Amino acid sequence: MVAATAALVLKLAAKGFPVSSHLARSLASLDQPAGDGPAAAASDRKFLELFANKPLRAGDTWRRPDLAWTLGKLRAGPDVFYKGEVAAEIVSAVRAAGGVMTAADLASYATVDRTPVETSYRGLRVLSMPPSSSGGIALVETLGILAARNPTGFDPAREPRGSAAHLHVLAEAFKHAFADRARFLGDTDFVAVDVAHLMAPAYHADLARRIKPGAVLPRDAYGTQGPPPEPRKDAGTTHLSVIDAEGNAVALTTTINLGFGAHLIAGKTGIVLNDEMDDFSLQPGVPNAFGLIGNEQNAIAPRKRPLSSMTPTIALDEGGRVRVVVGAAGGPTIITSTAQVFLNVVDWKLDAQAAMVAPRIHHQWFPEMLGVEPEIGADAIAGLGKSGHKVKTFPRIGTVNLLVRTDAGIQAAAEPRSPSQPAGY
Ligand code: DON
């Protein structure tokens, strides 16, 4: 399976693939350098030269022979990437750009298997990503707070879906989850995280009790820490949800962080290097590109993994059958959009397409700003404003991919907010 997928990707890189309008627009945006000053502009020009050395329009065929060379070498196994010629190219590109990576860093890299975090929600066994992602714990906290407030399900008469009353509760749950993310979460190979406490229903019930209908709390009532900006739109992340003919499932999120990562190609390998260091907390209270803050828990250290928001999630029914496979791209909106789509399916009983189309909100506690998609009703926005939320319209929130397995079959919904589509074989 891996070999077949790799062969397909190699063929696409060698023979070329059609440029989508989304990709053409993203590449064109590289003409406006991400950083400040002439050095950033020169480095972006160099990146474009190595990445796509002529302007590409939608429909053009794009060949990536350098990447095909690398993928061909990878057929010999992962060591080529971490120790061989490809590794040497990566290290020299990073060092030439002022980085500190050494050959030993790459050679000693190893993936780690970690046990998913797990909770039970409305009869489903929910499995999601453990630290160093914050996604699973933040999702479990959000679901736990909502379940504590509404043990038998939401009450559409009291808090209809999409109403200010319901969205207020959802936003308040997100704020508690993100405040805990900033304060407590980091790579558990390096720092102590009281996962059991953060996952405990009694703790969620305590947070749920603090939520005031119709009013936000002072910022420090959710947690404590420093300064803001606005979350950026999604860019360098992809989420896939897959179910095979035997009912096995994969929820896979990959990320190189911002759009086209570090805007750096590793020499002749064609590999675009990530800018994942941004997922670390540089200093307590100093926000990253997504406006997220953290503290020493997520400080940089050799071999430490940065705190992510990735939330690949699989929910099983009592018989152990896969019912929901979900996850997203979009920085911190990964957590909030995954949670909302999941709730739309499990609590609000929407079909997959409707669950995806439904307008979303986003709150990450810090900055104190509630993002709402333009389709959120005016009444709800007015009500949320009255409750004390600083509401701001975001054009779109999150890039989710969802599968729902019902007794009648599999429903697949790709993100309607971006050009993607479900497929079946
Ligand atoms: O792992 C994380 O949380 C970030 N690297 C995700 C960045 C992201 O989702 C950007 N675009 N889709």
Boltz pocket constraint, residues with backbone or C-beta under 6 A from the ligand:
constraints:
  - pocket:
      binder: B
      contacts: [[A, 233], [A, 234], [A, 235], [A, 236], [A, 237], [A, 238], [A, 255], [A, 256], [A, 257], [A, 258], [A, 276], [A, 279], [A, 307], [A, 308], [A, 309], [A, 310], [A, 328], [A, 329], [A, 330], [A, 331], [A, 332], [A, 334]]
      max_distance: 6.0
